[in-house]
């Protein structure tokens, strides 16, 4: 029988997603990864998953900023810069211009055992803005220099490996509140899925459908409830959170992590 169990726990902050029209969101969904030049394989469910996410956020009244797909999602959308075009603050698609960003596509998994120095990645196959592969630790900084991203949702392969999470994920939290992802390796991977992102979206905003009410959950509870849909054994659903002020996080950001493993 398949079971979900807590595979470890450091504490985390329980932020709900702020409700109402003040929260703007963006999405990037990549299904097309041709072997040349992007190495494959294709992920046919990624674009539909991003569209499902959009459906629930639009229904909740959250303004959309950008909703790029396939080659229009660029690697530069996730790279920090002081300004100008082709970076995370590019108004045409940067990940740091809305409060919520949902990415679904490829990450990169390492061969087990995964160690403290292995990297976490977002991989696109863009028409511009190369390189397509970003190591999060090295190039991503969210919530700084006028950036407004507070919730970074990554549905990909191995973008938050537990052994390296402190070395890879402290630096990107520059005003960012919460990030979600998966931990795994080449033999324990996150599978292409449409339902995972759709269910996560509706749990984060809540919904009333006829006589049924789906309550709004905290982002953390929503990902713990849905992040293990369509994954291989020993994959963990991971949430990292940090305070955004000296009062709630100390003089330096204090990241906290929670994760569940699929067995």
VOGU-3710 file (C-alpha; in Angstrom, 3 decimals, decimal comma):
1> xxxxxxxxxx> 0,000/0,000/0,000  1,268/3,485/-0,820  1,788/5,713/2,176  2,685/9,341/2,724  4,940/9,945/5,699  6,884/12,813/7,163  10,501/12,140/6,197  11,935/14,972/8,297  10,899/18,282/9,727  12,512/21,572/10,563
11> xxxxxxxxxx> 9,740/24,078/11,314  8,207/26,510/8,854  6,066/29,616/8,820  2,405/29,055/7,885  1,636/31,875/5,491  -1,710/31,698/3,710  -1,758/33,070/0,219  -3,157/36,604/0,592  -6,674/36,705/-0,791  -8,262/39,136/-3,168
21> xxxxxxxxxx> -7,296/41,254/-6,103  -4,084/42,645/-4,592  -2,210/39,461/-5,540  -0,955/39,332/-9,119  0,337/36,130/-10,642  2,345/34,849/-13,600  2,864/31,397/-15,070  5,429/29,665/-17,238  4,627/26,252/-18,684  7,059/24,340/-20,898
31> xxxxxxxxxx> 6,011/21,136/-22,656  8,317/21,262/-25,691  11,897/20,131/-25,037  13,220/18,888/-28,390  16,289/16,674/-28,096  18,200/19,208/-30,179  18,903/21,684/-28,686  17,172/21,153/-25,325  17,868/17,520/-24,545  14,264/16,274/-24,165
41> xxxxxxxxxx> 12,039/14,613/-23,251  8,843/16,543/-23,912  6,398/17,062/-21,029  2,928/17,026/-22,621  1,111/17,805/-19,357  3,071/20,925/-18,413  1,233/23,471/-20,552  -2,222/22,072/-19,645  -1,154/22,138/-15,987  -0,213/25,812/-16,227
51> xxxxxxxxxx> -3,548/26,558/-17,890  -5,405/24,767/-15,091  -3,495/26,856/-12,571  -4,543/29,973/-14,476  -8,183/28,874/-14,491  -8,403/28,704/-10,716  -6,484/31,925/-10,131  -8,539/33,796/-12,707  -11,704/32,410/-11,116  -10,499/33,711/-7,744
61> xxxxxxxxxx> -10,124/37,195/-9,220  -6,347/37,377/-9,139  -4,949/39,572/-11,926  -2,670/37,821/-14,369  0,568/39,520/-15,438  2,024/37,013/-17,920  1,206/33,456/-18,979  3,965/32,310/-21,300  4,275/28,834/-22,780  7,018/26,717/-24,360
71> xxxxxxxxxx> 9,612/28,811/-26,216  8,219/32,038/-24,768  9,421/30,983/-21,302  13,069/32,070/-21,193  15,922/31,094/-18,940  16,553/34,793/-18,334  13,086/35,082/-16,730  14,603/33,509/-13,610  17,965/35,320/-13,557  18,488/38,317/-11,328
81> xxxxxxxxxx> 19,551/41,654/-12,783  19,570/45,301/-11,808  17,176/46,190/-14,609  16,655/46,329/-18,341  15,415/43,592/-20,615  15,822/39,835/-20,400  15,924/39,304/-16,632  13,623/38,471/-13,735  12,259/42,042/-13,643  11,508/42,247/-17,350
91> xxxxxxxxxx> 7,844/43,364/-17,510  7,361/41,101/-20,511  7,861/37,931/-18,515  10,246/38,175/-15,579  9,528/35,988/-12,575  10,012/38,864/-10,088  7,262/41,201/-11,337  4,225/39,505/-9,796  3,584/38,276/-6,255  3,045/34,660/-7,385
101> xxxxxxxxxx> 4,900/32,721/-10,087  4,062/29,147/-11,088  6,591/27,285/-13,233  6,009/23,811/-14,642  8,624/22,155/-16,812  11,989/20,468/-16,438  14,455/20,663/-13,603  17,609/18,554/-13,453  18,098/15,547/-11,181  21,482/14,209/-10,118
111> xxxxxxxxxx> 22,443/10,572/-9,751  22,064/9,277/-6,209  23,419/9,867/-3,676  22,670/13,581/-3,837  25,061/15,617/-1,699  25,231/18,995/-0,029  27,032/20,590/-2,977  24,779/19,410/-5,800  22,783/22,057/-7,633  19,090/22,874/-8,012
121> xxxxxxxxxx> 17,931/23,970/-11,458  15,144/25,397/-13,589  15,364/24,315/-17,243  13,514/25,999/-20,108  13,770/25,764/-23,903  13,359/29,386/-24,866  13,364/31,218/-28,158  15,541/33,911/-26,550  17,086/34,649/-23,168  19,615/31,816/-23,164
131> xxxxxxxxxx> 21,165/29,942/-21,467  18,100/27,792/-20,853  19,345/26,201/-17,630  19,577/28,271/-14,442  21,216/27,110/-11,238  18,969/28,734/-8,641  21,710/29,390/-6,094  23,930/31,190/-8,568  21,536/33,357/-10,556  18,105/33,636/-8,875
141> xxxxxxxxxx> 17,338/36,404/-6,360  13,651/37,106/-5,735  12,125/40,102/-3,974  15,141/42,424/-4,308  15,801/45,679/-6,186  12,107/46,397/-6,618  11,124/42,800/-7,300  7,772/41,770/-5,844  7,780/37,950/-5,932  6,579/36,442/-2,655
151> xxxxxxxxxx> 5,519/32,912/-3,689  7,655/30,846/-6,085  5,934/27,602/-7,073  8,177/25,199/-9,011  6,693/21,966/-10,325  9,683/20,272/-11,899  12,268/17,552/-11,300  14,446/17,982/-8,212  14,541/21,796/-7,822  14,742/21,582/-3,988
161> xxxxxxxxxx> 17,005/18,677/-3,040  17,046/18,308/0,719  20,777/17,627/1,178  21,651/20,912/-0,542  18,693/23,087/0,359  20,525/25,378/2,777  23,362/26,026/0,346  21,120/26,369/-2,712  18,042/28,156/-1,366  19,141/30,725/1,221
171> xxxxxxxxxx> 20,426/33,189/-1,381  17,223/33,432/-3,502  15,172/34,604/-0,497  15,508/38,363/-0,915  11,950/39,265/0,095  10,562/35,940/-1,108  8,197/34,362/1,447  7,616/30,786/0,293  8,973/28,434/-2,370  7,724/24,957/-3,250
181> xxxxxxxxxx> 9,390/22,108/-5,094  10,522/18,490/-4,993  13,553/16,577/-3,790  14,702/13,429/-5,560  17,285/11,971/-7,928  17,450/10,315/-11,351  15,887/7,118/-9,985  13,260/8,871/-7,841  11,717/11,602/-9,938  8,686/13,850/-10,221
191> xxxxxxxxxx> 6,451/12,727/-13,095  4,754/14,875/-15,704  1,296/15,649/-14,295  -1,620/17,947/-15,003  -3,645/17,193/-11,878  -0,889/18,064/-9,379  -0,752/21,736/-10,308  -4,503/22,040/-10,772  -5,286/20,675/-7,324  -2,539/22,757/-5,732
201> xxxxxxxxxx> -3,973/25,899/-7,327  -7,527/25,368/-6,117  -6,341/24,593/-2,589  -4,319/27,819/-2,418  -7,253/30,032/-3,444  -10,288/28,006/-2,334  -13,501/27,699/-4,343  -17,240/27,283/-4,052  -18,813/25,039/-6,684  -22,569/24,642/-6,475
211> xxxxxxxxxx> -23,160/23,250/-2,980  -19,526/22,288/-2,392  -16,867/24,460/-0,775  -13,150/23,847/-1,165  -11,504/25,721/1,707  -8,451/27,851/1,132  -5,358/26,288/2,694  -2,017/27,792/3,503  0,442/27,393/0,658  2,370/24,925/2,768
221> xxxxxxxxxx> -0,626/22,739/3,570  -1,766/22,888/-0,056  1,615/21,646/-1,332  1,841/18,961/1,332  -1,600/17,760/0,194  -0,876/17,765/-3,540  2,883/17,735/-4,130  3,063/13,938/-3,972  0,565/13,369/-6,767  2,249/11,502/-9,651
231> xxxxxxxxxx> 5,729/11,080/-8,207  8,027/8,084/-7,914  8,913/6,482/-4,590  11,163/8,396/-2,193  10,399/11,764/-3,781  9,780/14,494/-1,227  7,428/17,445/-1,586  9,331/20,381/-0,073  8,348/23,858/1,107  10,888/26,492/2,149
241> xxxxxxxxxx> 9,742/29,648/3,922  11,398/32,739/5,346  10,353/35,897/7,126  10,459/39,121/5,163  11,315/41,534/7,995  13,861/41,728/10,807  11,026/41,290/13,299  9,760/37,967/12,004  12,979/36,508/10,625  15,856/38,036/12,569
251> xxxxxxxxxx> 18,610/40,200/11,150  19,365/37,608/8,479  16,710/35,488/6,743  15,820/32,380/8,708  14,716/29,702/6,307  12,546/26,865/7,538  11,797/23,674/5,679  9,071/21,054/5,740  8,806/18,071/3,454  6,926/14,845/2,960
261> xxx> 8,125/11,735/1,177  6,222/9,369/-1,087  6,992/5,769/-0,203
//
